[in-house]
Amino acid sequence: MTDKYKAVALRLHALSAADRHWCLAQLSETQKDRLAPLLDELDLLGIPKVALTTAELTRLQAPGSAADNSGNGGDRSVAEQTIAAVEAPAVEELLNGEPDVLVAALLAGGDWPWETVLLEGLPPARRRRVAEYRQQRSAAISPRLQAALLEGFAERLSARSRQVAAERRQRDSDPALARPGFFRRLMWQR
């Protein structure tokens, strides 16, 4: 997807539902098909519905900005922004079966808003192991390996959000799944 579609998706995401539907109705089917997964991803990741000004969008898309992976070290990469924006349950779901050393390496990659909730949800023994690995190995991870780890995890989060969005669209399009119990009640009314 191009950055233009991402910028449009951010703008549409900030609109009210009625305004968003009206804007989408004005677009071609191809454009809607490109925007739908981006809008679903923004919703599933819990990105706040904040209206961005043109200057803010330009800053996000400018070379060296936080949206540019080649930016300076002071800015967060797109992967870091994606990971920071998700809710703790989504992270817990993906890290549930992962080794403790991987969880520790991921946590060492940044200051995550969901970190406390994630650690509190771990069994005490696993929490201790993750803390030990984090202290022992955080300095041993090269910046390139850390960046690759974060990019891979961000891609897994995005793939999972696309999968959940597809399941939601499937459920919403099937009346039996969209309204559980509807057909059962209908049968008993006869």
GUDO-141839 format. One record per residue: z, x, y of N, C-alpha, C in turn. Coordinates in steps of 0.2 Angstrom, whole numbers, padded with zeros to 4 digits, always signed. Each point is the difference from the previous one (the first is absolute). Layout:
# residues N
ZXYZXYZXY...
This chain:
# residues 190
+0000+0004-0006+0000-0004+0006+0000+0004+0006-0003-0002+0005-0001+0004+0006+0006-0001+0004+0001+0004+0005+0006-0001+0005-0001-0006+0004-0006-0002+0001-0001-0006+0005+0003-0006-0004-0001+0000-0006+0002-0006-0004+0008+0000+0000+0003+0006-0001+0007+0001+0000+0003-0003+0007-0004+0002+0005+0003-0002+0007-0001-0007+0001-0005-0003-0003-0001-0007+0001+0005-0004-0004+0002+0003-0006+0005-0003-0005+0007+0000+0004+0001+0006+0003+0007+0000+0004+0000-0005+0005-0006-0001+0004+0000-0005+0005+0001-0007-0003-0004-0002-0005+0001-0006-0003+0007-0001-0003+0003+0005-0003+0006-0001-0003+0005-0002+0005+0000+0002+0007+0004-0001+0005+0000-0008+0003-0006-0003-0002-0001-0007+0003+0004-0005-0004+0000-0006+0003+0003-0005-0003-0005-0002-0006+0003-0004-0005-0004-0002-0006-0006-0004+0003+0001-0005+0004-0006-0004+0003-0005+0004+0003+0002+0005+0005-0005+0004+0003-0004+0005-0005+0004+0003-0005-0003+0004-0005-0005-0004-0004+0001-0006-0002-0005-0004-0004-0006-0002+0005+0001-0001+0006-0005-0001+0005-0005+0006+0000+0003+0006+0001-0004+0006+0001-0003+0001-0007+0003+0000-0005-0003+0001-0007-0006-0005-0001+0000-0006+0003-0005-0005-0001-0006+0002+0004+0001+0004+0005-0006+0003+0004-0004+0005-0003+0003+0003-0006-0003+0006-0003-0005-0001-0005-0004+0004-0002-0004-0001-0006+0004+0001-0006-0003-0002-0006+0004+0001-0006+0001+0007-0002-0005+0004+0001+0001+0008-0001+0006+0002+0004+0000-0002+0006+0006+0003+0004+0007-0003-0002+0000-0006-0002+0006-0003-0003+0002+0003-0006-0005+0002-0004+0002+0003-0007+0003+0007+0001-0003+0003+0006+0003+0007+0001+0007+0000+0003+0001-0006+0004+0007+0000+0004+0005-0003-0005-0002-0005-0004+0005-0003-0005+0005+0005-0003-0002+0005-0004+0005+0004-0003+0004+0004+0005-0003+0002+0006+0004+0003+0005+0006-0004+0003-0002-0006+0001+0005-0005+0002+0006-0001-0005-0003-0001-0006+0005-0001-0006+0005+0006+0000-0003+0006+0000+0004+0006+0000+0005+0000+0005-0002-0001+0006+0005+0000+0006+0006-0005-0001-0002-0006-0003+0005-0005-0001+0005+0002-0006-0003+0003-0005+0004+0002-0006+0004+0006+0002-0002+0004+0004+0004+0006+0002+0005-0001+0005+0000-0006+0002+0005-0002+0005-0001+0003+0007-0006+0002+0002-0002+0002+0006+0002-0005+0006+0004+0002+0005+0002-0005+0005-0006-0003+0003+0000-0006+0002-0006-0003+0004+0001+0001+0007-0001+0006+0002+0000+0002+0007-0007+0001+0003-0001-0003+0006-0006+0001+0003-0001+0007+0003-0005+0003-0002-0002+0007+0002-0005-0001+0006+0002+0004+0005-0005+0001+0006-0006+0004-0002-0005+0000+0004-0006+0004-0002+0002+0007+0001+0004+0002+0004+0002+0007+0001+0004+0002-0006+0004-0004-0003+0004+0002-0006-0005+0001-0006-0005-0005-0001-0004+0001-0005-0004+0006+0001-0002+0002+0006-0004+0006+0001+0004+0006-0002+0006+0000+0002+0005+0005-0002+0000+0001-0007+0001-0005-0004+0000+0000-0007-0006+0003-0004-0006-0002+0004-0006+0003-0003-0002+0006+0002+0003+0003+0005-0002+0006+0003+0001+0006-0005-0004+0005+0001+0001+0006-0005+0007+0003+0002+0003+0003-0005+0007+0003+0002+0005-0005+0000-0001-0007+0000+0005-0005+0000+0003-0001-0007+0005-0004+0000+0004-0002-0006-0005-0003-0005-0005-0003+0002-0005-0003-0005-0005+0005-0003+0000+0006+0003-0004+0005-0002+0004+0005-0004-0003+0001-0007+0004+0005-0004+0000+0007+0002-0005+0002+0004+0000+0007+0003+0004+0001+0006+0004-0005+0002+0004+0000+0006+0005+0006-0001+0004+0001+0006+0005+0005-0001+0006-0002-0004+0004+0004-0002+0006-0001-0004+0005-0005+0003+0000-0001+0007+0005-0004+0003-0002-0008-0001-0006-0001-0002-0002-0007-0001+0000-0002-0007+0002-0006-0002+0000-0002-0007-0007-0002-0002-0002+0002-0006-0007-0001-0003+0000-0007-0002-0006-0003-0001-0001-0006-0002+0004-0002-0006+0000+0005-0005+0004-0001-0006+0007-0001+0001+0003+0004+0005+0007-0001+0002+0001-0007+0003-0004-0002+0005+0000-0006+0003+0000-0006-0005-0004+0001-0005-0001-0006-0005+0007+0000-0004+0002+0006-0002+0006+0000-0004+0006-0003+0004+0001+0002+0006+0005-0002+0004+0000-0007+0002-0006-0003+0000+0000-0007+0002+0002-0005-0006+0000+0002-0006+0001-0005-0005+0008-0001-0001+0001-0006-0004+0007-0002-0001+0002+0004-0006+0007+0000-0001+0003+0004-0005-0002-0003-0007-0001-0007-0001-0002-0002-0007-0006+0002-0002-0005+0001+0004-0007+0003-0002+0001+0007-0002+0004+0004+0003+0001+0007-0002+0004+0000-0006+0005-0004-0001+0004+0000-0006-0005-0002-0006-0004-0005+0001-0005-0002-0006-0004+0006-0002-0003+0004+0005-0004+0005-0002+0004+0007-0003+0006+0001+0002+0003+0006-0002+0005-0002-0006+0000-0006-0002+0005-0002-0006-0001+0005-0006-0006+0001-0002-0001+0004-0006-0002+0007+0001+0001+0002+0006-0002+0007+0002+0006+0005-0001-0002+0006-0002+0006+0005-0001+0004+0001+0007+0006+0002-0001+0005+0001+0005-0003+0006+0005-0003+0005-0003-0002+0005+0004-0006-0002+0005-0004-0005-0002-0005-0003+0004+0003-0004+0006+0005-0004-0002+0003-0004+0005+0003+0005+0005+0004+0005-0002+0003+0005+0005-0005+0003+0004-0006+0002-0003-0005+0003+0004-0003-0005+0006-0001-0006-0002-0002-0005+0004+0005-0001+0006+0006-0001-0002+0005-0001+0005+0001+0006+0005-0002+0006-0002+0001+0006+0004-0006+0000+0005-0005-0004-0001-0006+0000+0004+0001-0003+0007+0005-0003+0001+0001-0003+0007+0007-0004+0000+0001-0003+0006+0006-0004+0001-0003-0007-0001+0001-0003-0005-0002-0007-0002+0005-0005+0002-0003-0006+0003+0005-0005+0002+0003-0004-0006-0003+0001-0006+0002-0004-0006+0004+0005-0005+0001+0006+0002+0003+0005-0004+0007-0002-0003+0004-0002+0005+0007-0002-0002+0000-0006-0005-0004-0005+0001-0001-0006-0004-0002+0002-0007-0005+0005+0000-0002+0002-0007+0005+0004-0003+0003+0005+0003+0006+0003-0004+0005-0004-0002+0002-0005+0004+0006-0004-0002-0002-0005-0006-0007-0001-0001-0002-0004-0006+0000+0004-0006+0000+0007+0000+0000+0004-0006+0006+0000-0003+0000+0001-0007+0006+0001-0004+0004+0006+0003+0006+0000+0000+0004+0006+0003-0002+0007-0003-0002+0000-0007-0002+0007-0003-0006+0002+0003-0005-0005+0000-0007+0002+0003+0001+0002+0007+0004-0004+0004+0001+0002+0007+0002+0007+0001+0005+0002-0004+0002+0007+0000-0005+0005-0002-0004-0001-0005-0005+0004-0002-0006+0001+0005-0001-0006+0003-0005+0001+0006+0002+0004+0006+0007-0001+0001+0003+0004+0006+0000+0007-0002+0001+0002-0006+0000+0007-0002-0007+0003+0000-0005-0004-0003-0006+0003+0001-0003+0001+0007+0002-0005+0004-0002+0000+0007+0003+0007+0004+0007+0001-0002+0003+0006+0003-0003+0007-0003-0002+0000-0006-0002+0006-0003-0008+0001+0001-0004-0005+0000-0007+0001+0001-0003-0002+0006+0003-0002+0005-0003-0003+0006-0003+0006+0004+0003+0006+0000-0003+0006+0003-0006+0003-0004+0000-0001-0007-0005+0003-0004-0006-0004+0000-0001-0006+0003-0006-0003+0000-0004+0002+0006-0006+0002-0002-0005+0002+0005-0002-0006+0005-0002+0002+0006-0002-0006+0004-0006-0003-0002-0005+0003-0003-0006-0003-0003+0002-0004-0006+0004+0002-0004+0003-0004-0006+0003-0006+0002+0004+0000+0006+0004-0005+0002-0005-0005+0003-0005+0002+0004-0005-0004+0003-0004-0004-0005-0002+0004-0006-0003-0004-0005+0004-0005-0004+0006+0002-0001+0005-0005-0003+0000-0007+0005+0001+0001+0006+0001-0005+0005-0007-0004+0000-0006+0003+0000-0006-0003+0000-0001-0004-0006+0002+0003-0006-0001-0004-0006+0005-0006-0001+0006+0001+0003+0004-0006-0001-0002-0005+0005-0002+0001+0006-0003-0004+0005-0006-0004-0003-0004+0003-0004-0006-0003-0003+0003-0005-0005+0005+0002-0004+0003-0005-0005+0002-0006+0003+0004+0001+0006+0003-0006+0003-0006-0004+0003-0005+0003+0002-0006-0004+0003-0004-0004-0006+0000+0004-0005-0004-0003-0006+0005-0006-0003+0006+0001+0000+0005-0006-0002-0001-0006+0004+0000+0002+0007+0000-0006+0005-0007-0003-0001-0005+0003-0001-0007-0003-0001+0001-0005-0007+0003+0003-0005+0000-0004-0006+0005-0006+0001+0005+0001+0004+0004-0006+0001-0003-0005+0004-0004+0002+0005-0004-0004+0004-0006-0004-0004-0003+0003-0005-0005-0003-0004+0004-0005-0004+0005+0002-0003+0004-0005-0004+0002-0006+0004+0002+0001+0006+0002-0006+0005-0006-0004+0001-0006+0003+0002-0006-0004+0001-0002-0004-0006+0001+0003-0006-0002-0003-0006+0005-0006-0001+0007+0001+0001+0005-0005-0001-0002-0006+0005-0001+0002+0006-0001-0005+0005-0007-0004-0001-0005+0003-0003-0006-0004-0002+0001-0004-0006+0004+0001-0004+0001-0004-0006+0006-0005+0001-0002-0007+0001+0005-0005+0001+0006+0000-0004-0001+0001-0007+0006+0000-0004+0005+0006+0001-0003+0005+0002+0004+0006+0002+0003+0000+0007-0003-0003+0005+0002-0001+0006+0006-0005+0001+0000-0005-0004+0005-0005+0000+0003-0001-0006+0004+0005-0002+0003-0001-0007+0004-0006-0001-0001-0003-0006+0003-0007-0001-0004-0006+0002-0005+0001+0004-0004-0005+0003-0003-0005-0006-0003+0004-0005-0003-0004-0005+0005-0003-0005+0005+0004-0001+0005-0003-0004+0003-0007+0003+0002+0000+0006+0002-0006+0003-0005-0005+0000-0007+0002+0001-0005-0005+0000-0001-0003-0007+0001+0003-0005+0000-0002-0007+0006-0005-0001+0006+0001+0002+0005-0005-0001+0000-0006+0005-0004+0000+0005-0001-0006+0004-0005-0005-0003-0003+0002-0005-0005-0005-0003+0004-0005-0005
